[in-house]
């Protein structure tokens, strides 16, 4: 098997479970030098590169297998614009649709939607200690391995659950119900301390 030069991917087609590459020598603005080159990769992973654009392109290395050019490796110059800077030992699965799955060498796992240079507008992240964070522009939730759950909104609202207590934090709290029943065990007295902006219809509160 003889390795050939690096080619620019001009286009692809997908048929019968495989991607076929139209390849051209680097530096050529148009035309195809190797049409419909088959590709070999790893089990369980199938991809189809997008065409070149102003942000970059996919490149391929081929090998001569029995007189046929076969794609054996690819790289895409647009990866960093989505993934950001990788640290030593990191692994990323990404697409030009700005989506990324990042496996960090420190044990963190993250799924990012609409990623851009390491950021995202929606994400799911598992920290190295097992804590979980889920969020988008509207808010999120964090779950620690110590048993604390925090739900938060974009306006500074938050509800923290854990350690036998529930804490609400918000500029304004509204209870909208004809009847609200709050039960407290004798060993744990119930306190209701409004700070400001407590609003809602007339309530019947039973403690």
N, C-alpha and C positions, 0 to 999 in steps of 0.2 A: 504494500500500500504506500503510495507516494502522496505526500501533502502538496497541495497546490497553493497558489497565492490567495491573499485575502480579497474577497469580492464584496461589492456593495449590493445589497438586496434591492432590486428594482420593483419587485412585486411578488406575490405568492398566490397560490390556489390551494384549496383544501379538498381532498377527495379520498374516500375509502380509508379514513382514519389517519391520513398522513398529509403533511404540508410539503408542497412542491415549490421550489424557489426559482425565481428568474434572477440571474446574477449578471453583474457587469463589472468590469475592471474599475477600480477606484479612479476618480478623476474624470470619468466619462459622464457627461450630462444626460445622455439618453442612449437608448439601444440596450440590447441584451446579448451578452456573450455566451452565457450558459443558460438555456431555457429548461424549466421544469426539472431542476435537480432535486432528487429525493433527499430526505434528511434522516439521520439516525440520532437518537438521543437516549434518555434513560427511561426505564419503565415507570409508568404512573404520571408522567409529565408530558403534556402535549401543548404546543404553542404555535402561533402563527404571527410573525412580526408584521407590524403595520408599515405602510410605505414611508419613504423618506419625506420629511417636511422641513420647515425652517428651524425646528428644534433639534434636528439630528437625523440619524439613520441607523439601520441595523446592518451589521457586517457579518460575513460568513467565511469560514475556512472550509475548503473542500479537499477531498482525497480521491485519488484515482483508484477505483475498485473495479477491476476487470474492464477497464476502458471507459467507465462511467464516472462522471463527477458526482460525488456524494457529499452533502453537507454534514460535517462532523462536529462543528462548533460554531456558535454565534455570539455576538455581543452587540449591545445597543448603546450609542453615545448619549441617549436621552435618559438613562437610568438615574443619574445623580439628581436631575431636576425633580424627580419624584421621591427617591429614596433618601436623599440627603447624603451626608458624609457617613460612610460605614467605619466603625471601629474594627480593630483587629479581631477576627473571629466571628464577626456578624454575618448573617445570611438574610437575603431579602428576596421575596417573590413579588414582582410588580408588573404593571402594565402601563402603556401610554395613556390609559384612561385615568391616570392619577390615583390608582389604588395600590396599596402595598401591605404585605404581611412581612413583618420584621422580627427575626429571631436574633436577639442580642446575645453576645458572648457572656454577659453578666447574668443571664437567665430570664430576662424580661422578654415577653412575647407581646406584640402589638399588631392590631389590624387597623389600618387607617384608610378612610374614604376621602377622596379628593385631596390626596397628599400633595404637598408642594415643598420641596427642599427640607423635608423632615417634619413639617407641620401637617395639620389635617383639620377638616371641619366636622368630622365624626370619627370616633375611635373606640376600640375595645383593647384594653391593655391588662396583661397579667404580669405583676411584678415578680421579681426573683424570689420574694418570700411567700408568694401565693395570693397576695392582695389583688383585687380586681377593680378596674376603673372603666366605666362606660360613659361616654359623653358626646355631646354635639353642641351647636351654638345655643340651644335652648336650655341646657342643663346637663345633669349627669347623676351618677351614683357611684359611690365608692364603698367597697366591702373589704375590711381588714381581716387578717387571720386571728385577731384578738377578739372578734365578735362584734365589732362596731360597724354599723351601716349608716352612711350619710347620703341623703338625697338632696340635691340642690338645684335651684333654678338660676336663670340668668339675671334676675333682679335682686340677688342677695338673699333669697329665701333658702332655708335649709331645714331639714329634719334629721336629727341624729338619734339613732337607736342603738342601745348597747349598755352593758353594765347595769341592767335592771331599770333603766330610765329611758324616756323619750323626751327630746328637747326640740322645740320649734323656735326658729329664728326667722323673723320676717318684718318688713316695715309695717305690714298690716295683716291681721289674722281675722278671717271671717268664718263664723259658725252659722251655717244656714240649715236649720232643721227645726221642725215644730217641737221636738223633744230631744234633749241631749242628756244621756245618763252617764255619769262618771262614778265608778265604783272604786273604792280604795280599801285595801286590806288594813286591818288594825295595826299591823306591824309597819306599814308603810303609809303614813298619812298623805292625803292628797292635797296639794296646794295648787290653786289657780291664781296666778299673779299676772294680770294684764299690765302691759307697759304703756302702749299707746296705739291708737287706731284700731281698737277691737270693735268690730261692726257686725251687724246682722239683724234679722227680725227678732221680735220678742221671743225669749227662750224659756223653757221650763228646765231647770237644771236640778238633778237629783244626785246627791252625794251620800 
